[in-house]
Amino acid sequence: MKRRIACIFCLTIFLTFCKSNKGILPINQMKVVMWDMLLADNWFAQTILKDSTAQKNKKNIHLYESVFKQDGTTKEQFYKSYRYYQTNKKELTILLDSLEAYGTRAKVVSEAKPVKPTKPSISQLIKAAK
């Protein structure tokens, strides 16, 4: 009897949690969308400086829509997720830490010098052919 009540209680909590998080982007997906939006904002701020404010806003909105499309989400889903993370401080901290680490890795990769491929020697080609 106690086991049955405990199972029902756990199931109820699990279903409540699932319902409340429905439509919320997981942290790993949210950090990618946020990173892409930060890159879009940075590009926008550096390149679109000569237009009027109205034109800037139009282009900025179009840029965000492109980010959402690229990352497979919608504007509504992103902002719903963003509001969710803002109200859940523990998960927001995890998201921001994850975003910072993601950005650091992206920066290291972009600054890395490409490795120049070397041509195999004739002896290596002969060995590979055998």
HELIX and SHEET records of a PDB file:
HELIX    1   1 LYS A    2  SER A   20  1                                  19    
HELIX    2   2 ILE A   27  THR A   47  1                                  21    
HELIX    3   3 THR A   53  GLN A   70  1                                  18    
HELIX    4   4 LYS A   75  THR A   87  1                                  13    
HELIX    5   5 LYS A   89  GLU A  111  1                                  23    
HELIX    6   6 ILE A  122  ALA A  129  1                                   8    
END                                                                             
